[in-house]
């Protein structure tokens, strides 16, 4: 049965939908449209409205290019034109009061994605007593350009504005503004890890889940490299004034040319947060290692074979020959001892698989282990670690990047996810993983031992999930040994 509930927030009244005991409000603006004079500027509150605002359909999404053909076969995306794309979607149990809140920040390399995907539907969270919020933010040039005449990190500033909106408004939807868990994957995890390092992070969220992305940011010069490349492509100066005169579609066309062939693992032109403002005052991982975010409980982890999303569909996994592998060794300073540890840990792996595991460890597992170790050493709030290990049989993707999301959202039947998982993904695993995320948001404990000296990691797999102590530790220990040797010299 469907009905039309209403709710009043500070901007005015909203009309949503109610079905099977769950209320849904879509396309709700948390900030003013980032157009005209507000383009490349800090977000400001959305203007109020007089009549009841219809919130029954998804709102616009951030301007963006489609995924490349190889990725688009596997990852769904929704691009809906419109100016008011700084919006949130809310799912809540009907009649809820003081329920825990979960705020979802999507991934997509800071260049793709939106809150409008069917795969990000929050029904399962609301079904289990959570008020769920999903966020759009500015992407690409609109959100992560680096100019001398404009603020940096406006895409991250959007996420901050959305989290502050949640604190201020979520009680109207039945949520507890004092129990907010932010969670994100890939670029969304990088964003939240970077905000965890921000002074005053506890003002934004009470717990955080970091999935397949480590806190990271670049120097202003490095982060601005893609802005300068796009400016040269367009024949303009890399300034806000010049970019503001260029329609978003022209910026996107230039961005597509500049970013062609880039991936998060193999490199190339891409977007990142820039160090040096009040949002990212210093390198975020360094700040966390020094104690930033210590009062906030953290759940973090990765998929067992992150690299396969990029290496398998492209065929790169079979094209890593001796020359490319040697070049990668030199680039990442992979010594013989480290390489021996990987060959021992993965005895049947070819060069492509070895290269993939090494790069994922360098970019993801090692920094997240360092983060967990530092928090443990200081007696910070608990840190919980997981690995998603179930292997999809679709195109030999295995436990690739993004593969955990259908399970976290308990939405295996979504047409957004079946191209990744196939039609027979294990329902029990989805129930387990989703329940762990809900438990963490509700109690701060996902259901297994927090990080300690034995490095406990919940390995989610089918038919059985279990805690393993120090999985993958042999190659990671080789990196730690290398770091210790360098410090001693």
C-alpha positions, -999 to +999 in steps of 0.1 A: +000+000+000+013+034-010+005+068+007+020+103+007+036+113+040+048+148+046+075+163+067+086+198+076+123+208+076+138+243+079+134+249+041+097+240+040+074+210+037+082+179+017+058+153+003+072+118-001+060+083-005+052+055+020+053+019+010+054-012+033+062+009+063+090+028+048+090+066+040+110+079+011+119+115+003+140+120-029+159+149-044+158+171-013+182+200-017+208+205+011+225+234-007+217+259-034+223+250-070+260+255-078+254+276-109+261+311-120+280+330-093+279+299-071+299+278-095+333+267-081+323+284-048+316+270-014+281+255-010+255+278+006+221+267+021+193+260-003+166+287-005+133+280+013+101+272-006+065+282+001+044+253-012+048+216-003+077+204-023+074+172-042+100+147-031+088+116-049+113+113-077+151+114-079+167+148-084+193+158-109+228+144-107+262+161-109+275+168-145+298+140-155+310+119-184+298+083-188+321+055-178+342+040-205+328+011-225+347-016-205+336-002-171+300+007-182+293-030-190+298-037-153+290-005-133+256+012-136+254+050-136+226+075-138+230+110-153+200+133-149+205+169-161+194+198-138+207+225-116+196+214-082+219+184-080+233+191-045+205+169-031+200+140-008+176+110-007+161+098+026+146+064+035+132+061+070+110+037+089+074+051+090+068+068+124+105+065+134+119+085+163+156+087+174+167+060+150+204+056+141+214+074+108+236+062+080+249+087+054+261+072+021+288+089+000+292+073-034+325+065-052+335+070-088+370+085-088+356+119-080+344+120-116+314+097-118+285+085-097+253+097-080+228+089-053+202+080-079+213+044-086+188+016-079+217-002-063+219+025-036+183+022-027+181+025+011+150+003+017+170-025+034+185+000+059+151+015+067+136-019+070+162-027+097+155+005+117+180+029+102+173+063+087+194+062+055+206+093+036+225+093+002+244+123-010+253+139-043+283+162-045+301+181-072+324+160-094+353+165-118+362+200-128+331+214-110+341+199-077+379+194-077+395+221-099+424+239-083+424+277-090+443+306-075+411+327-074+387+302-058+384+278-028+398+243-032+380+210-025+345+223-032+333+187-038+345+178-003+329+210+010+296+197-005+299+165+015+306+186+047+275+207+039+254+175+035+266+161+068+258+193+086+224+193+069+219+158+084+228+170+119+203+199+116+174+182+098+174+144+103+153+145+134+123+155+113+126+122+094+129+102+127+167+101+129+189+107+159+212+136+150+236+124+177+240+089+161+253+095+126+274+070+108+290+081+075+300+054+050+315+055+016+333+034-009+363+041-032+363+079-038+336+082-012+358+064+013+387+086+004+365+116+010+354+104+044+388+093+055+401+127+045+373+143+066+381+121+095+415+138+095+398+172+095+398+192+127+364+190+141+354+157+123+332+147+153+310+176+144+302+158+111+297+121+121+299+098+152+312+067+134+327+061+099+330+032+075+358+034+050+354+009+021+382+003-004+397+038-001+425+052+021+427+088+034+447+107+008+452+141-008+478+157-030+498+188-029+481+218-044+504+216-074+498+179-080+460+181-075+459+211-099+477+192-127+444+180-143+430+216-141+460+229-159+458+202-186+421+209-192+428+246-194+455+240-220+431+218-239+405+246-239+430+274-246+421+293-214+439+302-182+434+278-152+413+303-132+378+303-118+370+333-139+380+315-171+364+282-163+331+299-153+327+311-188+328+276-201+296+255-201+298+222-182+295+201-213+326+217-228+345+211-196+334+175-196+345+170-232+380+183-224+381+162-192+372+131-212+402+137-235+426+145-207+416+115-185+414+089-213+431+057-202+435+067-166+426+043-137+430+046-100+456+018-100+476+024-132+476+061-129+471+090-153+452+122-150+427+122-122+411+142-094+421+144-058+417+165-027+442+194-024+462+200+007+464+234+022+429+248+032+407+244+063+391+212+048+424+195+042+450+214+062+477+187+060+481+152+045+451+133+059+468+100+066+496+118+084+471+137+105+453+104+114+486+088+123+492+117+147+458+113+164+431+130+143+398+113+145+408+092+175+374+095+194+355+082+164+350+044+159+361+032+125+351+003+103+374-002+074+383-027+048+387-038+012+379-065-013+404-094-017+410-087-054+404-050-058+426-047-089+405-071-110+378-045-118+405-026-139+428-054-149+404-081-161+379-064-184+407-044-200+428-075-205+457-058-187+461-088-164+474-108-193+495-079-208+518-073-179+551-087-194+586-086-181+593-050-192+562-035-177+566-055-145+602-043-142+591-007-148+564-011-121+590-025-097+612+005-103+584+030-100+572+016-066+607+007-054+599-030-050+630-047-038+639-084-041+629-092-005+594-077-010+590-094-044+600-128-029+574-124-002+547-118-029+558-148-050+557-170-019+522-156-009+508-160-044+527-190-059+504-195-089+500-158-098+511-144-131+528-110-134+495-092-138+481-107-106+513-100-087+514-064-099+477-060-090+482-073-054+513-051-049+497-019-061+465-025-040+486-032-009+506+000-015+476+022-021+451+006+002+460-022+026+493-007+039+479+028+047+448+013+063+469-011+084+491+018+095+459+037+104+446+008+125+479+002+142+484+039+151+449+041+165+455+009+186+488+022+199+472+054+212+441+037+227+417+054+202+381+044+197+378+009+183+389+001+148+373-029+130+388-044+099+372-066+072+380-082+039+354-092+013+366-124-003+336-139-022+345-144-058+321-136-086+322-159-116+312-131-140+340-125-165+365-139-139+360-107-118+365-126-085+364-103-054+369-072-074+366-035-064+329-026-058+319-062-054+309-058-017+283-031-023+254-053-034+259-072-001+263-042+021+230-027+007+214-062+008+202-056-028+215-085-048+184-085-071+190-049-083+197-047-121+226-024-111+244-052-094+237-085-113+262-076-141+288-078-114+276-107-092+256-128-116+221-141-107+231-165-080+250-145-054+247-159-019+218-143+000+231-154+034+263-134+028+243-103+020+223-107+052+255-111+072+273-081+058+243-058+058+236-067+094+272-059+104+269-024+089+236-018+107+250-031+140+280-008+137+257+022+130+234+012+159+260+002+186+295+010+173+303-028+172+298-047+139+301-081+157+337-091+157+369-083+177+383-049+173+418-044+159+445-056+183+480-070+182+468-101+164+453-080+135+419-097+135+401-093+102+365-104+094+367-122+061+333-121+045+329-151+022+305-179+013+295-204+026+311-192+058+325-158+070+350-159+099+376-138+116+412-145+105+442-132+124+467-113+103+456-125+068+480-115+040+506-107+066+537-122+049+539-097+020+527-068+042+554-077+068+580-074+041+569-038+034+570-031+072+605-046+074+616-024+045+602+007+062+620-002+094+653-007+076+650+027+060+643+044+092+672+027+109+695+041+082 
